[in-house]
Amino acid sequence: MNKIIILGRLTKDPEVRYTPQQKVVCSFTLAVDRPFKNEKGEKEADFIPVVVWGKAAEMVGNSCQKGHRLLVEGRMQIRNFDAKDGTKHWVTEIIASNVEFVERKEKQDKQFDEVDF
């Protein structure tokens, strides 16, 4: 089973684009706090790339901004590609199946709806 659930804040505004087949896709990165502090007593975070497709991609792209907190459910995908210089690159990302808008940074008490697809 390949199922991931993460809760984090957008590190920048989501990026919406269209494929040559006119499918909408939205990419963003979530800063997800680690459940412990480092040796200096500071919190650390992982920066996890997320991809969402279709109507949910449009909703995220139109409704969310840097700092908004999102709950993402999906699967982990690892893919590779060859760069122009011939080197192989590996990408690990979450392919979202469900995105829930939890709160805006400036209004942490405001709740949003869930987007299922």
C-alpha positions as CSV (number, residue, x, y, z in Angstrom):
1,M,0.0,0.0,0.0
2,N,1.3,3.5,-0.9
3,K,-0.6,6.1,1.1
4,I,0.7,9.4,2.6
5,I,-1.0,12.0,4.7
6,I,0.9,15.2,5.5
7,L,0.0,18.5,7.1
8,G,2.1,21.6,6.4
9,R,2.3,25.2,5.2
10,L,2.8,26.3,1.6
11,T,6.3,27.6,1.1
12,K,5.2,29.8,-1.9
13,D,2.1,30.3,-4.0
14,P,1.0,27.2,-5.9
15,E,2.0,27.0,-9.6
16,V,-0.8,26.0,-12.0
17,R,0.0,24.9,-15.6
18,Y,-1.6,23.0,-18.4
19,T,-0.2,19.9,-20.3
20,P,-0.2,19.9,-24.1
21,Q,-3.4,17.8,-23.8
22,Q,-5.0,20.7,-21.8
23,K,-5.0,18.8,-18.4
24,V,-4.6,21.2,-15.5
25,V,-1.9,20.4,-12.9
26,C,-0.8,22.3,-9.8
27,S,2.5,22.0,-8.0
28,F,3.5,23.2,-4.6
29,T,5.8,22.5,-1.7
30,L,4.6,22.0,1.9
31,A,6.9,22.7,4.9
32,V,6.1,19.8,7.3
33,D,7.3,20.0,10.8
34,R,9.3,17.1,12.1
35,P,7.9,15.6,15.4
36,F,11.1,16.4,17.3
37,K,13.6,19.2,17.9
38,N,17.3,19.2,16.8
39,E,20.2,19.1,19.2
40,K,20.0,22.9,19.5
41,G,16.3,22.7,20.6
42,E,15.0,24.1,17.3
43,K,12.2,22.8,15.2
44,E,13.1,21.4,11.8
45,A,10.9,20.8,8.8
46,D,10.9,18.7,5.6
47,F,10.0,20.4,2.4
48,I,7.8,18.0,0.4
49,P,6.8,18.6,-3.2
50,V,3.1,17.9,-4.0
51,V,1.3,17.5,-7.4
52,V,-2.4,17.7,-7.8
53,W,-4.4,17.2,-11.0
54,G,-7.8,18.3,-12.4
55,K,-10.5,20.4,-10.8
56,A,-8.7,20.1,-7.4
57,A,-5.6,21.6,-9.1
58,E,-7.6,24.7,-10.2
59,M,-9.1,25.0,-6.7
60,V,-5.7,24.9,-4.9
61,G,-4.2,27.3,-7.5
62,N,-7.0,29.8,-7.2
63,S,-7.6,29.6,-3.5
64,C,-4.3,29.1,-1.7
65,Q,-1.3,31.3,-1.1
66,K,2.1,31.1,0.6
67,G,1.6,30.4,4.3
68,H,-1.7,28.6,4.0
69,R,-1.9,25.3,5.9
70,L,-3.0,22.2,3.9
71,L,-3.7,18.6,4.7
72,V,-2.8,16.4,1.7
73,E,-3.6,12.8,1.2
74,G,-2.1,10.8,-1.7
75,R,0.7,8.5,-2.7
76,M,4.4,8.9,-3.0
77,Q,5.9,8.7,-6.4
78,I,9.6,8.4,-7.4
79,R,10.5,9.2,-11.0
80,N,13.7,9.9,-12.9
81,F,14.7,11.8,-15.9
82,D,17.8,12.6,-17.9
83,A,19.0,16.2,-17.9
84,K,20.3,17.9,-21.0
85,D,23.9,17.4,-19.7
86,G,23.2,13.6,-19.6
87,T,23.0,13.3,-15.8
88,K,20.2,11.3,-14.3
89,H,17.9,13.0,-11.7
90,W,15.5,11.5,-9.3
91,V,12.4,13.2,-8.0
92,T,10.3,12.2,-5.0
93,E,6.9,13.8,-4.8
94,I,3.4,13.3,-3.4
95,I,0.6,12.8,-6.0
96,A,-2.4,14.2,-4.1
97,S,-5.8,12.4,-4.2
98,N,-7.3,14.7,-1.5
99,V,-6.5,18.2,-0.4
100,E,-8.1,19.9,2.6
101,F,-7.6,23.7,3.2
102,V,-7.0,23.9,7.0
103,E,-6.2,27.6,7.6
104,R,-4.8,30.8,6.3
105,K,-1.7,32.0,8.0
106,E,-3.2,35.4,8.8
107,K,-6.5,34.0,10.0
108,Q,-5.7,30.7,11.7
109,D,-9.3,30.2,12.9
110,K,-10.8,30.3,9.4
111,Q,-11.7,26.8,8.1
112,F,-11.9,25.7,4.5
113,D,-13.7,22.9,2.7
114,E,-12.2,19.6,1.6
115,V,-11.5,19.0,-2.1
116,D,-12.0,15.3,-3.2
117,F,-11.5,13.9,-6.7
